[in-house]
């Protein structure tokens, strides 16, 4: 194939969680409007590397293919992003694809994001409703609050912000920007606010908000443009207020 009808991919691969990673190169046929997922699917259909050797299909995760589920996060040309919305025509070749380094690699480009989900459990990122009967309509949220809360609700737990954050690594217990932003979201909900103090206390402990170094990398890479640093600044004020109230016995 000529350089005009092929795509050159350099993929960091790993056979399993304990294996040594290695680099494998591929050429795949070019079509207009291709994204990274469609290029990986070509390798899946014809698992032959650049040298013409038969190999195993590349493993990755994807579900929605429309930047909603967050499953196809990977590092593409040095930047954490969604493979489904990364268009080949907008990427410089050779295209280097690697798994997210923040999470343990299971195989090839598939990683275990359990760390992030555990952090969401830690901060109770949900609205607790007791019972199974109809409780009727809940309290209304003001339009102003609804507007910015909707922006925070776009989070798809893709992990890109954790990948970009220098404070999230295997040497640090920092929960990362996404779970912190979810604390602000659920504390703003009229029903979720009943557990506001509990969530604030959770982010005051080990790996909480004080571990944030304010690098602002997170907001730069977020696929949804979520104002993560704004949420973190807001929570810093809430943590300070919570500390004073706790000290003076207002809780």
Buried (B, 14 or more C-beta within 10 A) or exposed (E): EEEEEBBBBBBBBBBEEEEEEEEBEBBBEBEEEBBBBBBBBBBEEEBEBBEEEEEBEBBBBBEEBEBBBBBBBBBBBEBBBBBBBBEBEEBEBBBBBBBBBBBBBBBBBBBEBEBBEEBBEBBBBEBEEEEEEEEEEEEEBEEEEEEBBEBBBBBBBBBBBBBBBEBBEEEBBBBBBBBBBBBBBBBBBEBBBEBBBEBBBBBBEEBBBEBBEEBBBBBEBBBBEBBBBBBBBBBBEBBEEBEEEBEEEEE
